[in-house]
Amino acid sequence: MSQTNKSIWKQEKIKFLKQNFSKKNNILRLIILICVLVVFIPWAVAMNIWAQHSEYAEYGSGFISISIVTNSGMAFSFMSNSPEWAVYMIQWLVTLAILAIVLCCKKWYYILLWTCAFLGGLFNVIDRACAKTIVSMGSQIQYNCVVDYFKFNFKWGIFNVPDIFVCIGTIGAIVIYFVQTIILMFKKDEKNK
């Protein structure tokens, strides 16, 4: 790489860092993080404590019912028969990758959505690390698992509050990205006509 290319690359890198980590963006990230935490933490913790201390494992039979189970795998019980270290490693890598995305976002809606996904993933990692006594399962002590409790009755799938945040954040950010890309393509086509 020539000296000129190195200099241009260095200038672009400095420009990127100044734009992404400006005081305005950092304050915006902090405000969004606090707002999401205020909504997320009480809801997730309260539901988790309730699920662990509930006497009954099944409630209701509507569209979404309550079915308290433990999940030693990841989403949709993927890797439930894998070694604990593998599940932890993949969960941590995905959670850290989402944090990197949050730190690279400039627009408030991307920061909001990816922050939701990050906090949901982080809560699931922490929940997996904590031992649980599940009353509805005969006071069994469970290790290296998360507690899931919402169940779709028309299809398979059981999830918890952090999973809701992960799904809303990830799917929302991806949908917005694709919609913006399609709109941008149409605008370019109109300019070229």
CYANA upper distance limits for C-alpha pairs under 8 A (distance plus 0.5 A):
  1 MET  CA      5 ASN  CA      6.75
  1 MET  CA      6 LYS  CA      7.10
  2 SER  CA      6 LYS  CA      6.78
  3 GLN  CA      7 SER  CA      6.67
  4 THR  CA      8 ILE  CA      6.71
  5 ASN  CA      9 TRP  CA      6.50
  6 LYS  CA     10 LYS  CA      6.54
  7 SER  CA     11 GLN  CA      6.70
  8 ILE  CA     12 GLU  CA      6.66
  9 TRP  CA     13 LYS  CA      6.64
 10 LYS  CA     14 ILE  CA      6.71
 11 GLN  CA     15 LYS  CA      6.61
 12 GLU  CA     16 PHE  CA      6.62
 13 LYS  CA     17 LEU  CA      6.73
 14 ILE  CA     18 LYS  CA      6.61
 15 LYS  CA     19 GLN  CA      6.67
 16 PHE  CA     20 ASN  CA      6.59
 17 LEU  CA     21 PHE  CA      6.17
 17 LEU  CA     22 SER  CA      8.30
 18 LYS  CA     22 SER  CA      5.98
 19 GLN  CA    106 LYS  CA      8.47
 20 ASN  CA     25 ASN  CA      7.04
 20 ASN  CA    103 LEU  CA      7.82
 20 ASN  CA    104 CYS  CA      6.47
 20 ASN  CA    105 CYS  CA      7.45
 20 ASN  CA    106 LYS  CA      6.67
 21 PHE  CA     25 ASN  CA      6.54
 21 PHE  CA     26 ASN  CA      6.52
 21 PHE  CA    103 LEU  CA      8.35
 22 SER  CA     26 ASN  CA      6.71
 23 LYS  CA     27 ILE  CA      6.62
 24 LYS  CA     28 LEU  CA      6.67
 25 ASN  CA     29 ARG  CA      6.62
 25 ASN  CA    106 LYS  CA      7.12
 26 ASN  CA     30 LEU  CA      6.69
 27 ILE  CA     31 ILE  CA      6.64
 28 LEU  CA     32 ILE  CA      6.66
 28 LEU  CA    108 TRP  CA      7.76
 29 ARG  CA     33 LEU  CA      6.49
 29 ARG  CA    108 TRP  CA      8.45
 29 ARG  CA    111 ILE  CA      7.10
 30 LEU  CA     34 ILE  CA      6.66
 31 ILE  CA     35 CYS  CA      6.71
 32 ILE  CA     36 VAL  CA      6.59
 32 ILE  CA    111 ILE  CA      7.91
 32 ILE  CA    112 LEU  CA      6.56
 32 ILE  CA    115 THR  CA      8.22
 33 LEU  CA     37 LEU  CA      6.51
 33 LEU  CA    112 LEU  CA      8.19
 33 LEU  CA    115 THR  CA      7.07
 34 ILE  CA     38 VAL  CA      6.62
 35 CYS  CA     39 VAL  CA      7.09
 36 VAL  CA     40 PHE  CA      6.24
 36 VAL  CA    112 LEU  CA      8.30
 36 VAL  CA    115 THR  CA      8.08
 36 VAL  CA    116 CYS  CA      7.24
 37 LEU  CA     41 ILE  CA      5.97
 37 LEU  CA    119 LEU  CA      8.44
 38 VAL  CA     42 PRO  CA      7.51
 39 VAL  CA     43 TRP  CA      7.15
 40 PHE  CA     44 ALA  CA      6.41
 41 ILE  CA     45 VAL  CA      6.32
 42 PRO  CA     46 ALA  CA      6.31
 43 TRP  CA     47 MET  CA      6.62
 43 TRP  CA    161 VAL  CA      7.90
 44 ALA  CA     48 ASN  CA      6.58
 44 ALA  CA    160 ASN  CA      8.47
 44 ALA  CA    161 VAL  CA      5.93
 44 ALA  CA    162 PRO  CA      7.03
 45 VAL  CA     49 ILE  CA      6.59
 46 ALA  CA     50 TRP  CA      6.53
 47 MET  CA     51 ALA  CA      6.50
 47 MET  CA    161 VAL  CA      8.05
 48 ASN  CA     52 GLN  CA      6.75
 48 ASN  CA    147 VAL  CA      7.29
 49 ILE  CA     53 HIS  CA      6.74
 50 TRP  CA     54 SER  CA      6.27
 51 ALA  CA     68 ILE  CA      6.82
 51 ALA  CA    134 ILE  CA      8.15
 51 ALA  CA    147 VAL  CA      7.80
 51 ALA  CA    149 TYR  CA      7.41
 52 GLN  CA    132 LYS  CA      7.52
 52 GLN  CA    133 THR  CA      6.83
 52 GLN  CA    134 ILE  CA      5.09
 52 GLN  CA    135 VAL  CA      6.53
 52 GLN  CA    136 SER  CA      7.91
 52 GLN  CA    147 VAL  CA      8.13
 53 HIS  CA    133 THR  CA      8.31
 53 HIS  CA    134 ILE  CA      6.78
 53 HIS  CA    135 VAL  CA      5.68
 53 HIS  CA    136 SER  CA      7.60
 54 SER  CA    134 ILE  CA      8.39
 54 SER  CA    135 VAL  CA      6.60
 54 SER  CA    136 SER  CA      6.31
 55 GLU  CA    135 VAL  CA      6.32
 55 GLU  CA    136 SER  CA      5.11
 56 TYR  CA    136 SER  CA      5.60
 57 ALA  CA     66 ILE  CA      8.02
 57 ALA  CA     67 SER  CA      6.01
 57 ALA  CA     68 ILE  CA      5.42
 57 ALA  CA     69 VAL  CA      8.06
 57 ALA  CA    136 SER  CA      5.76
 57 ALA  CA    137 MET  CA      7.77
 58 GLU  CA     65 SER  CA      8.13
 58 GLU  CA     66 ILE  CA      6.07
 58 GLU  CA     67 SER  CA      5.11
 58 GLU  CA     68 ILE  CA      7.11
 59 TYR  CA     65 SER  CA      6.48
 59 TYR  CA     66 ILE  CA      5.34
 59 TYR  CA     67 SER  CA      7.01
 60 GLY  CA     64 ILE  CA      8.46
 60 GLY  CA     65 SER  CA      5.53
 60 GLY  CA     66 ILE  CA      6.94
 61 SER  CA     65 SER  CA      5.93
 61 SER  CA    153 ASN  CA      7.64
 62 GLY  CA    153 ASN  CA      7.45
 63 PHE  CA    152 PHE  CA      6.58
 63 PHE  CA    153 ASN  CA      6.11
 63 PHE  CA    154 PHE  CA      7.41
 64 ILE  CA    150 PHE  CA      6.98
 64 ILE  CA    151 LYS  CA      5.90
 64 ILE  CA    152 PHE  CA      5.16
 64 ILE  CA    153 ASN  CA      6.36
 65 SER  CA    150 PHE  CA      6.47
 65 SER  CA    151 LYS  CA      5.78
 65 SER  CA    152 PHE  CA      7.09
 65 SER  CA    153 ASN  CA      7.26
 66 ILE  CA    149 TYR  CA      5.81
 66 ILE  CA    150 PHE  CA      5.44
 66 ILE  CA    151 LYS  CA      6.37
 67 SER  CA    148 ASP  CA      8.13
 67 SER  CA    149 TYR  CA      5.40
 67 SER  CA    150 PHE  CA      6.66
 67 SER  CA    151 LYS  CA      6.60
 67 SER  CA    158 ILE  CA      8.31
 68 ILE  CA    136 SER  CA      8.27
 68 ILE  CA    147 VAL  CA      7.48
 68 ILE  CA    148 ASP  CA      6.40
 68 ILE  CA    149 TYR  CA      4.90
 68 ILE  CA    150 PHE  CA      8.15
 69 VAL  CA    147 VAL  CA      6.43
 69 VAL  CA    148 ASP  CA      5.97
 69 VAL  CA    149 TYR  CA      6.85
 70 THR  CA    142 GLN  CA      8.30
 70 THR  CA    145 CYS  CA      6.45
 70 THR  CA    146 VAL  CA      6.11
 70 THR  CA    147 VAL  CA      5.12
 70 THR  CA    148 ASP  CA      6.46
 71 ASN  CA     77 SER  CA      6.71
 71 ASN  CA     80 SER  CA      7.63
 71 ASN  CA    145 CYS  CA      5.66
 71 ASN  CA    146 VAL  CA      5.79
 71 ASN  CA    147 VAL  CA      6.81
 71 ASN  CA    148 ASP  CA      7.30
 72 SER  CA     77 SER  CA      7.55
 72 SER  CA     79 MET  CA      8.45
 72 SER  CA     80 SER  CA      5.60
 72 SER  CA     81 ASN  CA      8.31
 72 SER  CA    128 ARG  CA      8.37
 72 SER  CA    144 ASN  CA      6.57
 72 SER  CA    145 CYS  CA      4.66
 72 SER  CA    146 VAL  CA      7.02
 73 GLY  CA     77 SER  CA      5.10
 73 GLY  CA     78 PHE  CA      5.80
 73 GLY  CA     79 MET  CA      5.36
 73 GLY  CA     80 SER  CA      4.12
 73 GLY  CA     81 ASN  CA      7.68
 73 GLY  CA     82 SER  CA      8.09
 73 GLY  CA     87 VAL  CA      7.12
 73 GLY  CA    145 CYS  CA      7.64
 74 MET  CA     78 PHE  CA      5.62
 74 MET  CA     79 MET  CA      6.84
 74 MET  CA     80 SER  CA      7.43
 74 MET  CA     87 VAL  CA      7.53
 74 MET  CA     91 GLN  CA      8.22
 76 PHE  CA    157 GLY  CA      6.79
 76 PHE  CA    158 ILE  CA      7.79
 79 MET  CA     87 VAL  CA      7.39
 82 SER  CA     86 ALA  CA      7.20
 82 SER  CA     87 VAL  CA      7.48
 83 PRO  CA     87 VAL  CA      7.29
 84 GLU  CA     88 TYR  CA      6.76
 84 GLU  CA    144 ASN  CA      7.50
 85 TRP  CA     89 MET  CA      6.43
 86 ALA  CA     90 ILE  CA      6.68
 87 VAL  CA     91 GLN  CA      6.59
 88 TYR  CA     92 TRP  CA      6.51
 88 TYR  CA    125 VAL  CA      7.62
 89 MET  CA     93 LEU  CA      6.59
 90 ILE  CA     94 VAL  CA      6.62
 91 GLN  CA     95 THR  CA      6.56
 91 GLN  CA    121 GLY  CA      7.83
 91 GLN  CA    125 VAL  CA      7.11
 92 TRP  CA     96 LEU  CA      6.50
 92 TRP  CA    122 LEU  CA      8.39
 92 TRP  CA    125 VAL  CA      7.62
 93 LEU  CA     97 ALA  CA      6.55
 94 VAL  CA     98 ILE  CA      6.73
 94 VAL  CA    121 GLY  CA      8.46
 95 THR  CA     99 LEU  CA      6.80
 95 THR  CA    118 PHE  CA      6.33
 95 THR  CA    121 GLY  CA      6.10
 95 THR  CA    122 LEU  CA      6.78
 96 LEU  CA    100 ALA  CA      6.76
 96 LEU  CA    118 PHE  CA      8.42
 97 ALA  CA    101 ILE  CA      6.89
 98 ILE  CA    102 VAL  CA      6.78
 98 ILE  CA    114 TRP  CA      7.14
 98 ILE  CA    117 ALA  CA      7.69
 98 ILE  CA    118 PHE  CA      6.15
 99 LEU  CA    103 LEU  CA      6.80
 99 LEU  CA    114 TRP  CA      8.22
 99 LEU  CA    115 THR  CA      8.04
 99 LEU  CA    118 PHE  CA      6.50
100 ALA  CA    104 CYS  CA      6.85
101 ILE  CA    105 CYS  CA      6.79
101 ILE  CA    114 TRP  CA      7.61
102 VAL  CA    110 TYR  CA      8.07
102 VAL  CA    111 ILE  CA      6.04
102 VAL  CA    114 TRP  CA      6.14
102 VAL  CA    115 THR  CA      6.75
105 CYS  CA    110 TYR  CA      6.73
105 CYS  CA    111 ILE  CA      6.31
106 LYS  CA    110 TYR  CA      7.92
106 LYS  CA    111 ILE  CA      7.57
107 LYS  CA    111 ILE  CA      6.85
108 TRP  CA    112 LEU  CA      6.54
109 TYR  CA    113 LEU  CA      6.61
109 TYR  CA    173 ALA  CA      8.41
110 TYR  CA    114 TRP  CA      6.43
110 TYR  CA    173 ALA  CA      6.46
111 ILE  CA    115 THR  CA      6.31
112 LEU  CA    116 CYS  CA      6.82
112 LEU  CA    169 GLY  CA      8.15
113 LEU  CA    117 ALA  CA      6.95
113 LEU  CA    168 ILE  CA      7.71
113 LEU  CA    169 GLY  CA      4.54
113 LEU  CA    170 THR  CA      7.23
113 LEU  CA    172 GLY  CA      7.09
113 LEU  CA    173 ALA  CA      6.46
114 TRP  CA    118 PHE  CA      6.51
114 TRP  CA    169 GLY  CA      5.83
114 TRP  CA    170 THR  CA      6.95
114 TRP  CA    173 ALA  CA      7.50
115 THR  CA    119 LEU  CA      6.58
115 THR  CA    169 GLY  CA      7.81
116 CYS  CA    120 GLY  CA      6.63
116 CYS  CA    165 PHE  CA      5.73
116 CYS  CA    166 VAL  CA      6.70
116 CYS  CA    168 ILE  CA      8.11
116 CYS  CA    169 GLY  CA      5.78
117 ALA  CA    121 GLY  CA      6.68
117 ALA  CA    165 PHE  CA      5.99
117 ALA  CA    166 VAL  CA      4.30
117 ALA  CA    167 CYS  CA      7.40
117 ALA  CA    168 ILE  CA      7.84
117 ALA  CA    169 GLY  CA      5.26
117 ALA  CA    170 THR  CA      6.50
118 PHE  CA    122 LEU  CA      6.55
118 PHE  CA    166 VAL  CA      7.47
119 LEU  CA    123 PHE  CA      6.47
119 LEU  CA    162 PRO  CA      7.94
119 LEU  CA    165 PHE  CA      8.11
119 LEU  CA    166 VAL  CA      8.23
120 GLY  CA    124 ASN  CA      6.79
120 GLY  CA    161 VAL  CA      8.17
120 GLY  CA    162 PRO  CA      4.50
120 GLY  CA    163 ASP  CA      6.60
120 GLY  CA    164 ILE  CA      8.13
120 GLY  CA    165 PHE  CA      5.83
120 GLY  CA    166 VAL  CA      5.66
121 GLY  CA    125 VAL  CA      6.82
121 GLY  CA    162 PRO  CA      7.20
121 GLY  CA    163 ASP  CA      8.03
121 GLY  CA    166 VAL  CA      6.90
122 LEU  CA    126 ILE  CA      6.75
123 PHE  CA    127 ASP  CA      6.40
123 PHE  CA    162 PRO  CA      6.95
124 ASN  CA    128 ARG  CA      6.54
124 ASN  CA    146 VAL  CA      7.01
124 ASN  CA    162 PRO  CA      6.98
124 ASN  CA    163 ASP  CA      8.48
125 VAL  CA    129 ALA  CA      6.99
126 ILE  CA    130 CYS  CA      7.08
127 ASP  CA    145 CYS  CA      7.76
127 ASP  CA    146 VAL  CA      6.17
127 ASP  CA    147 VAL  CA      8.41
128 ARG  CA    143 TYR  CA      7.75
128 ARG  CA    144 ASN  CA      5.26
128 ARG  CA    145 CYS  CA      5.04
128 ARG  CA    146 VAL  CA      5.48
129 ALA  CA    143 TYR  CA      7.83
129 ALA  CA    144 ASN  CA      6.17
129 ALA  CA    145 CYS  CA      7.96
130 CYS  CA    143 TYR  CA      7.41
130 CYS  CA    144 ASN  CA      7.65
131 ALA  CA    141 ILE  CA      7.24
131 ALA  CA    142 GLN  CA      6.28
131 ALA  CA    143 TYR  CA      5.33
131 ALA  CA    144 ASN  CA      7.59
132 LYS  CA    140 GLN  CA      8.49
132 LYS  CA    141 ILE  CA      5.95
132 LYS  CA    142 GLN  CA      5.64
132 LYS  CA    143 TYR  CA      7.06
133 THR  CA    139 SER  CA      6.09
133 THR  CA    140 GLN  CA      5.98
133 THR  CA    141 ILE  CA      4.85
133 THR  CA    142 GLN  CA      6.78
134 ILE  CA    138 GLY  CA      7.47
134 ILE  CA    139 SER  CA      5.53
134 ILE  CA    140 GLN  CA      5.92
134 ILE  CA    141 ILE  CA      6.90
134 ILE  CA    142 GLN  CA      7.81
135 VAL  CA    139 SER  CA      4.70
135 VAL  CA    140 GLN  CA      7.39
147 VAL  CA    160 ASN  CA      7.61
148 ASP  CA    158 ILE  CA      6.64
148 ASP  CA    159 PHE  CA      5.37
148 ASP  CA    160 ASN  CA      5.28
149 TYR  CA    158 ILE  CA      6.93
149 TYR  CA    159 PHE  CA      6.45
149 TYR  CA    160 ASN  CA      6.19
150 PHE  CA    158 ILE  CA      5.95
150 PHE  CA    159 PHE  CA      5.73
150 PHE  CA    160 ASN  CA      6.45
151 LYS  CA    156 TRP  CA      8.10
151 LYS  CA    157 GLY  CA      6.55
151 LYS  CA    158 ILE  CA      4.92
151 LYS  CA    159 PHE  CA      7.08
152 PHE  CA    156 TRP  CA      6.95
152 PHE  CA    157 GLY  CA      6.60
152 PHE  CA    158 ILE  CA      7.20
159 PHE  CA    163 ASP  CA      6.42
159 PHE  CA    164 ILE  CA      7.94
160 ASN  CA    164 ILE  CA      7.07
161 VAL  CA    165 PHE  CA      7.08
162 PRO  CA    166 VAL  CA      6.72
163 ASP  CA    167 CYS  CA      6.56
164 ILE  CA    168 ILE  CA      6.51
165 PHE  CA    169 GLY  CA      6.35
166 VAL  CA    170 THR  CA      6.47
167 CYS  CA    171 ILE  CA      6.21
167 CYS  CA    172 GLY  CA      8.37
168 ILE  CA    172 GLY  CA      6.04
169 GLY  CA    173 ALA  CA      6.56
170 THR  CA    174 ILE  CA      6.70
171 ILE  CA    175 VAL  CA      6.52
172 GLY  CA    176 ILE  CA      6.64
173 ALA  CA    177 TYR  CA      6.61
174 ILE  CA    178 PHE  CA      6.74
175 VAL  CA    179 VAL  CA      6.62
176 ILE  CA    180 GLN  CA      6.54
177 TYR  CA    181 THR  CA      6.61
178 PHE  CA    182 ILE  CA      6.63
179 VAL  CA    183 ILE  CA      6.66
180 GLN  CA    184 LEU  CA      6.55
181 THR  CA    185 MET  CA      6.68
182 ILE  CA    186 PHE  CA      6.85
183 ILE  CA    187 LYS  CA      6.75
184 LEU  CA    188 LYS  CA      6.74
185 MET  CA    189 ASP  CA      6.73
186 PHE  CA    190 GLU  CA      6.73
187 LYS  CA    191 LYS  CA      6.80
188 LYS  CA    192 ASN  CA      6.72
189 ASP  CA    193 LYS  CA      6.96
